[in-house]
Amino acid sequence: MTTKHYDYDILVIGAGQGGLPAAHMAANLGARVALIEEREVGGT
C-alpha cells in the first residue's frame, strides 16, 4: 500500500458561511489551504 503525503498550512472543515471566506482569505495571504466539505460548497 502506498502512503500519500499532503502538505497544507491550514485545514478548514466546512465550506459554509464562515469556512469558505476563511479559506479564501488564507489562500490570498499565501497559505496552502485544504477545504473539506461533506456536501456542496456554500450555504449556511
PDB file of N, H, CA, C and O in Angstrom:
ATOM      1  N   MET A   1       0.843  -1.174   0.000  1.00  0.00           N
ATOM      2  CA  MET A   1       0.000   0.000   0.000  1.00  0.00           C
ATOM      3  C   MET A   1       0.896   1.246   0.000  1.00  0.00           C
ATOM      4  O   MET A   1       1.910   1.291   0.696  1.00  0.00           O
ATOM      5  N   THR A   2       0.512   2.241  -0.779  1.00  0.00           N
ATOM      6  H   THR A   2      -0.311   2.205  -1.344  1.00  0.00           H
ATOM      7  CA  THR A   2       1.267   3.489  -0.886  1.00  0.00           C
ATOM      8  C   THR A   2       0.662   4.537   0.044  1.00  0.00           C
ATOM      9  O   THR A   2      -0.555   4.720   0.079  1.00  0.00           O
ATOM     10  N   THR A   3       1.517   5.220   0.791  1.00  0.00           N
ATOM     11  H   THR A   3       2.505   5.072   0.762  1.00  0.00           H
ATOM     12  CA  THR A   3       1.071   6.293   1.664  1.00  0.00           C
ATOM     13  C   THR A   3       1.197   7.614   0.928  1.00  0.00           C
ATOM     14  O   THR A   3       2.240   7.909   0.345  1.00  0.00           O
ATOM     15  N   LYS A   4       0.141   8.404   0.952  1.00  0.00           N
ATOM     16  H   LYS A   4      -0.707   8.164   1.425  1.00  0.00           H
ATOM     17  CA  LYS A   4       0.161   9.711   0.312  1.00  0.00           C
ATOM     18  C   LYS A   4       0.467  10.771   1.360  1.00  0.00           C
ATOM     19  O   LYS A   4       0.016  10.681   2.501  1.00  0.00           O
ATOM     20  N   HIS A   5       1.230  11.764   0.964  1.00  0.00           N
ATOM     21  H   HIS A   5       1.597  11.837   0.036  1.00  0.00           H
ATOM     22  CA  HIS A   5       1.590  12.854   1.863  1.00  0.00           C
ATOM     23  C   HIS A   5       0.994  14.146   1.323  1.00  0.00           C
ATOM     24  O   HIS A   5       1.198  14.502   0.162  1.00  0.00           O
ATOM     25  N   TYR A   6       0.263  14.832   2.170  1.00  0.00           N
ATOM     26  H   TYR A   6       0.097  14.542   3.113  1.00  0.00           H
ATOM     27  CA  TYR A   6      -0.331  16.104   1.803  1.00  0.00           C
ATOM     28  C   TYR A   6       0.295  17.183   2.672  1.00  0.00           C
ATOM     29  O   TYR A   6       0.472  16.983   3.874  1.00  0.00           O
ATOM     30  N   ASP A   7       0.627  18.312   2.085  1.00  0.00           N
ATOM     31  H   ASP A   7       0.483  18.474   1.109  1.00  0.00           H
ATOM     32  CA  ASP A   7       1.297  19.380   2.811  1.00  0.00           C
ATOM     33  C   ASP A   7       0.494  20.669   2.708  1.00  0.00           C
ATOM     34  O   ASP A   7       0.527  21.355   1.686  1.00  0.00           O
ATOM     35  N   TYR A   8      -0.231  20.991   3.783  1.00  0.00           N
ATOM     36  H   TYR A   8      -0.258  20.434   4.613  1.00  0.00           H
ATOM     37  CA  TYR A   8      -1.050  22.200   3.845  1.00  0.00           C
ATOM     38  C   TYR A   8      -0.660  23.005   5.070  1.00  0.00           C
ATOM     39  O   TYR A   8      -0.153  22.453   6.046  1.00  0.00           O
ATOM     40  N   ASP A   9      -0.893  24.299   5.022  1.00  0.00           N
ATOM     41  H   ASP A   9      -1.305  24.748   4.229  1.00  0.00           H
ATOM     42  CA  ASP A   9      -0.689  25.154   6.181  1.00  0.00           C
ATOM     43  C   ASP A   9      -1.947  25.209   7.043  1.00  0.00           C
ATOM     44  O   ASP A   9      -1.872  25.284   8.270  1.00  0.00           O
ATOM     45  N   ILE A  10      -3.092  25.169   6.388  1.00  0.00           N
ATOM     46  H   ILE A  10      -3.153  25.108   5.392  1.00  0.00           H
ATOM     47  CA  ILE A  10      -4.375  25.317   7.085  1.00  0.00           C
ATOM     48  C   ILE A  10      -5.374  24.309   6.540  1.00  0.00           C
ATOM     49  O   ILE A  10      -5.461  24.092   5.332  1.00  0.00           O
ATOM     50  N   LEU A  11      -6.125  23.698   7.447  1.00  0.00           N
ATOM     51  H   LEU A  11      -6.055  23.875   8.428  1.00  0.00           H
ATOM     52  CA  LEU A  11      -7.219  22.807   7.080  1.00  0.00           C
ATOM     53  C   LEU A  11      -8.510  23.435   7.577  1.00  0.00           C
ATOM     54  O   LEU A  11      -8.678  23.650   8.778  1.00  0.00           O
ATOM     55  N   VAL A  12      -9.425  23.732   6.655  1.00  0.00           N
ATOM     56  H   VAL A  12      -9.288  23.558   5.679  1.00  0.00           H
ATOM     57  CA  VAL A  12     -10.714  24.326   7.004  1.00  0.00           C
ATOM     58  C   VAL A  12     -11.766  23.240   6.841  1.00  0.00           C
ATOM     59  O   VAL A  12     -11.893  22.633   5.777  1.00  0.00           O
ATOM     60  N   ILE A  13     -12.519  23.003   7.910  1.00  0.00           N
ATOM     61  H   ILE A  13     -12.416  23.496   8.774  1.00  0.00           H
ATOM     62  CA  ILE A  13     -13.579  21.993   7.856  1.00  0.00           C
ATOM     63  C   ILE A  13     -14.909  22.721   7.772  1.00  0.00           C
ATOM     64  O   ILE A  13     -15.300  23.436   8.695  1.00  0.00           O
ATOM     65  N   GLY A  14     -15.592  22.534   6.667  1.00  0.00           N
ATOM     66  H   GLY A  14     -15.275  21.953   5.918  1.00  0.00           H
ATOM     67  CA  GLY A  14     -16.877  23.173   6.433  1.00  0.00           C
ATOM     68  C   GLY A  14     -16.740  24.385   5.529  1.00  0.00           C
ATOM     69  O   GLY A  14     -15.976  25.305   5.822  1.00  0.00           O
ATOM     70  N   ALA A  15     -17.478  24.385   4.436  1.00  0.00           N
ATOM     71  H   ALA A  15     -18.099  23.638   4.197  1.00  0.00           H
ATOM     72  CA  ALA A  15     -17.397  25.464   3.454  1.00  0.00           C
ATOM     73  C   ALA A  15     -18.660  26.307   3.470  1.00  0.00           C
ATOM     74  O   ALA A  15     -19.162  26.720   2.425  1.00  0.00           O
ATOM     75  N   GLY A  16     -19.156  26.551   4.651  1.00  0.00           N
ATOM     76  H   GLY A  16     -18.747  26.216   5.500  1.00  0.00           H
ATOM     77  CA  GLY A  16     -20.371  27.360   4.779  1.00  0.00           C
ATOM     78  C   GLY A  16     -20.060  28.835   4.885  1.00  0.00           C
ATOM     79  O   GLY A  16     -19.118  29.336   4.272  1.00  0.00           O
ATOM     80  N   GLN A  17     -20.867  29.519   5.672  1.00  0.00           N
ATOM     81  H   GLN A  17     -21.633  29.112   6.170  1.00  0.00           H
ATOM     82  CA  GLN A  17     -20.835  30.966   5.782  1.00  0.00           C
ATOM     83  C   GLN A  17     -19.493  31.499   6.288  1.00  0.00           C
ATOM     84  O   GLN A  17     -19.099  32.601   5.905  1.00  0.00           O
ATOM     85  N   GLY A  18     -18.793  30.764   7.121  1.00  0.00           N
ATOM     86  H   GLY A  18     -19.113  29.869   7.432  1.00  0.00           H
ATOM     87  CA  GLY A  18     -17.503  31.219   7.641  1.00  0.00           C
ATOM     88  C   GLY A  18     -16.310  30.515   7.026  1.00  0.00           C
ATOM     89  O   GLY A  18     -15.253  31.120   6.846  1.00  0.00           O
ATOM     90  N   GLY A  19     -16.472  29.239   6.704  1.00  0.00           N
ATOM     91  H   GLY A  19     -17.330  28.747   6.851  1.00  0.00           H
ATOM     92  CA  GLY A  19     -15.347  28.437   6.227  1.00  0.00           C
ATOM     93  C   GLY A  19     -14.828  28.846   4.861  1.00  0.00           C
ATOM     94  O   GLY A  19     -13.616  28.927   4.660  1.00  0.00           O
ATOM     95  N   LEU A  20     -15.706  29.100   3.941  1.00  0.00           N
ATOM     96  H   LEU A  20     -16.690  29.035   4.105  1.00  0.00           H
ATOM     97  CA  LEU A  20     -15.291  29.468   2.588  1.00  0.00           C
ATOM     98  C   LEU A  20     -14.537  30.801   2.568  1.00  0.00           C
ATOM     99  O   LEU A  20     -13.468  30.875   1.961  1.00  0.00           O
ATOM    100  N   PRO A  21     -15.050  31.854   3.208  1.00  0.00           N
ATOM    101  CA  PRO A  21     -14.286  33.102   3.240  1.00  0.00           C
ATOM    102  C   PRO A  21     -12.951  32.957   3.978  1.00  0.00           C
ATOM    103  O   PRO A  21     -11.958  33.567   3.581  1.00  0.00           O
ATOM    104  N   ALA A  22     -12.920  32.159   5.041  1.00  0.00           N
ATOM    105  H   ALA A  22     -13.727  31.663   5.364  1.00  0.00           H
ATOM    106  CA  ALA A  22     -11.671  31.955   5.778  1.00  0.00           C
ATOM    107  C   ALA A  22     -10.634  31.263   4.906  1.00  0.00           C
ATOM    108  O   ALA A  22      -9.465  31.648   4.907  1.00  0.00           O
ATOM    109  N   ALA A  23     -11.052  30.248   4.165  1.00  0.00           N
ATOM    110  H   ALA A  23     -12.002  29.935   4.165  1.00  0.00           H
ATOM    111  CA  ALA A  23     -10.141  29.537   3.275  1.00  0.00           C
ATOM    112  C   ALA A  23      -9.649  30.454   2.163  1.00  0.00           C
ATOM    113  O   ALA A  23      -8.470  30.427   1.811  1.00  0.00           O
ATOM    114  N   HIS A  24     -10.530  31.251   1.621  1.00  0.00           N
ATOM    115  H   HIS A  24     -11.487  31.273   1.908  1.00  0.00           H
ATOM    116  CA  HIS A  24     -10.181  32.175   0.546  1.00  0.00           C
ATOM    117  C   HIS A  24      -9.183  33.226   1.031  1.00  0.00           C
ATOM    118  O   HIS A  24      -8.206  33.529   0.345  1.00  0.00           O
ATOM    119  N   MET A  25      -9.436  33.777   2.213  1.00  0.00           N
ATOM    120  H   MET A  25     -10.229  33.531   2.770  1.00  0.00           H
ATOM    121  CA  MET A  25      -8.545  34.796   2.758  1.00  0.00           C
ATOM    122  C   MET A  25      -7.158  34.209   3.042  1.00  0.00           C
ATOM    123  O   MET A  25      -6.143  34.831   2.728  1.00  0.00           O
ATOM    124  N   ALA A  26      -7.119  33.027   3.629  1.00  0.00           N
ATOM    125  H   ALA A  26      -7.944  32.522   3.884  1.00  0.00           H
ATOM    126  CA  ALA A  26      -5.831  32.387   3.927  1.00  0.00           C
ATOM    127  C   ALA A  26      -5.057  32.102   2.647  1.00  0.00           C
ATOM    128  O   ALA A  26      -3.841  32.284   2.605  1.00  0.00           O
ATOM    129  N   ALA A  27      -5.747  31.659   1.612  1.00  0.00           N
ATOM    130  H   ALA A  27      -6.736  31.511   1.647  1.00  0.00           H
ATOM    131  CA  ALA A  27      -5.086  31.391   0.332  1.00  0.00           C
ATOM    132  C   ALA A  27      -4.546  32.684  -0.278  1.00  0.00           C
ATOM    133  O   ALA A  27      -3.449  32.694  -0.838  1.00  0.00           O
ATOM    134  N   ASN A  28      -5.301  33.763  -0.174  1.00  0.00           N
ATOM    135  H   ASN A  28      -6.192  33.756   0.281  1.00  0.00           H
ATOM    136  CA  ASN A  28      -4.844  35.058  -0.696  1.00  0.00           C
ATOM    137  C   ASN A  28      -3.621  35.573   0.047  1.00  0.00           C
ATOM    138  O   ASN A  28      -2.825  36.328  -0.512  1.00  0.00           O
ATOM    139  N   LEU A  29      -3.467  35.170   1.299  1.00  0.00           N
ATOM    140  H   LEU A  29      -4.114  34.556   1.753  1.00  0.00           H
ATOM    141  CA  LEU A  29      -2.311  35.569   2.096  1.00  0.00           C
ATOM    142  C   LEU A  29      -1.118  34.638   1.904  1.00  0.00           C
ATOM    143  O   LEU A  29      -0.069  34.825   2.521  1.00  0.00           O
ATOM    144  N   GLY A  30      -1.285  33.635   1.045  1.00  0.00           N
ATOM    145  H   GLY A  30      -2.137  33.483   0.544  1.00  0.00           H
ATOM    146  CA  GLY A  30      -0.173  32.767   0.701  1.00  0.00           C
ATOM    147  C   GLY A  30      -0.154  31.408   1.368  1.00  0.00           C
ATOM    148  O   GLY A  30       0.781  30.637   1.157  1.00  0.00           O
ATOM    149  N   ALA A  31      -1.156  31.096   2.163  1.00  0.00           N
ATOM    150  H   ALA A  31      -1.916  31.723   2.334  1.00  0.00           H
ATOM    151  CA  ALA A  31      -1.205  29.798   2.833  1.00  0.00           C
ATOM    152  C   ALA A  31      -1.665  28.719   1.849  1.00  0.00           C
ATOM    153  O   ALA A  31      -2.429  28.987   0.921  1.00  0.00           O
ATOM    154  N   ARG A  32      -1.189  27.513   2.073  1.00  0.00           N
ATOM    155  H   ARG A  32      -0.569  27.296   2.826  1.00  0.00           H
ATOM    156  CA  ARG A  32      -1.673  26.353   1.319  1.00  0.00           C
ATOM    157  C   ARG A  32      -2.847  25.795   2.094  1.00  0.00           C
ATOM    158  O   ARG A  32      -2.684  25.319   3.218  1.00  0.00           O
ATOM    159  N   VAL A  33      -4.033  25.849   1.500  1.00  0.00           N
ATOM    160  H   VAL A  33      -4.165  26.236   0.587  1.00  0.00           H
ATOM    161  CA  VAL A  33      -5.282  25.583   2.211  1.00  0.00           C
ATOM    162  C   VAL A  33      -5.961  24.337   1.659  1.00  0.00           C
ATOM    163  O   VAL A  33      -6.044  24.138   0.447  1.00  0.00           O
ATOM    164  N   ALA A  34      -6.441  23.507   2.573  1.00  0.00           N
ATOM    165  H   ALA A  34      -6.374  23.668   3.557  1.00  0.00           H
ATOM    166  CA  ALA A  34      -7.305  22.387   2.214  1.00  0.00           C
ATOM    167  C   ALA A  34      -8.678  22.679   2.802  1.00  0.00           C
ATOM    168  O   ALA A  34      -8.796  23.044   3.971  1.00  0.00           O
ATOM    169  N   LEU A  35      -9.704  22.518   1.995  1.00  0.00           N
ATOM    170  H   LEU A  35      -9.608  22.222   1.045  1.00  0.00           H
ATOM    171  CA  LEU A  35     -11.081  22.786   2.417  1.00  0.00           C
ATOM    172  C   LEU A  35     -11.869  21.497   2.303  1.00  0.00           C
ATOM    173  O   LEU A  35     -11.927  20.891   1.234  1.00  0.00           O
ATOM    174  N   ILE A  36     -12.476  21.077   3.403  1.00  0.00           N
ATOM    175  H   ILE A  36     -12.429  21.569   4.272  1.00  0.00           H
ATOM    176  CA  ILE A  36     -13.239  19.827   3.428  1.00  0.00           C
ATOM    177  C   ILE A  36     -14.712  20.153   3.630  1.00  0.00           C
ATOM    178  O   ILE A  36     -15.073  20.868   4.564  1.00  0.00           O
ATOM    179  N   GLU A  37     -15.555  19.631   2.756  1.00  0.00           N
ATOM    180  H   GLU A  37     -15.261  19.050   1.997  1.00  0.00           H
ATOM    181  CA  GLU A  37     -16.996  19.840   2.847  1.00  0.00           C
ATOM    182  C   GLU A  37     -17.687  18.537   2.504  1.00  0.00           C
ATOM    183  O   GLU A  37     -17.321  17.872   1.535  1.00  0.00           O
ATOM    184  N   GLU A  38     -18.672  18.173   3.284  1.00  0.00           N
ATOM    185  H   GLU A  38     -18.968  18.714   4.071  1.00  0.00           H
ATOM    186  CA  GLU A  38     -19.375  16.910   3.084  1.00  0.00           C
ATOM    187  C   GLU A  38     -20.304  16.935   1.869  1.00  0.00           C
ATOM    188  O   GLU A  38     -20.389  15.957   1.125  1.00  0.00           O
ATOM    189  N   ARG A  39     -20.990  18.046   1.676  1.00  0.00           N
ATOM    190  H   ARG A  39     -20.920  18.840   2.280  1.00  0.00           H
ATOM    191  CA  ARG A  39     -21.982  18.101   0.603  1.00  0.00           C
ATOM    192  C   ARG A  39     -21.574  19.073  -0.488  1.00  0.00           C
ATOM    193  O   ARG A  39     -20.758  18.729  -1.343  1.00  0.00           O
ATOM    194  N   GLU A  40     -22.122  20.278  -0.478  1.00  0.00           N
ATOM    195  H   GLU A  40     -22.785  20.558   0.216  1.00  0.00           H
ATOM    196  CA  GLU A  40     -21.779  21.257  -1.510  1.00  0.00           C
ATOM    197  C   GLU A  40     -21.260  22.536  -0.869  1.00  0.00           C
ATOM    198  O   GLU A  40     -21.608  22.862   0.265  1.00  0.00           O
ATOM    199  N   VAL A  41     -20.438  23.243  -1.596  1.00  0.00           N
ATOM    200  H   VAL A  41     -20.154  22.978  -2.518  1.00  0.00           H
ATOM    201  CA  VAL A  41     -19.789  24.445  -1.077  1.00  0.00           C
ATOM    202  C   VAL A  41     -20.775  25.596  -1.027  1.00  0.00           C
ATOM    203  O   VAL A  41     -21.540  25.813  -1.966  1.00  0.00           O
ATOM    204  N   GLY A  42     -20.752  26.338   0.082  1.00  0.00           N
ATOM    205  H   GLY A  42     -20.130  26.162   0.845  1.00  0.00           H
ATOM    206  CA  GLY A  42     -21.644  27.479   0.266  1.00  0.00           C
ATOM    207  C   GLY A  42     -22.862  27.133   1.073  1.00  0.00           C
ATOM    208  O   GLY A  42     -23.113  25.966   1.373  1.00  0.00           O
ATOM    209  N   GLY A  43     -23.611  28.135   1.420  1.00  0.00           N
ATOM    210  H   GLY A  43     -23.407  29.083   1.176  1.00  0.00           H
ATOM    211  CA  GLY A  43     -24.819  27.916   2.201  1.00  0.00           C
ATOM    212  C   GLY A  43     -24.608  28.185   3.666  1.00  0.00           C
ATOM    213  O   GLY A  43     -23.586  28.743   4.066  1.00  0.00           O
ATOM    214  N   THR A  44     -25.584  27.783   4.475  1.00  0.00           N
ATOM    215  H   THR A  44     -26.414  27.329   4.149  1.00  0.00           H
ATOM    216  CA  THR A  44     -25.482  28.001   5.925  1.00  0.00           C
ATOM    217  C   THR A  44     -25.694  26.695   6.660  1.00  0.00           C
ATOM    218  O   THR A  44     -25.647  26.664   7.889  1.00  0.00           O
TER     219      THR A  44
END
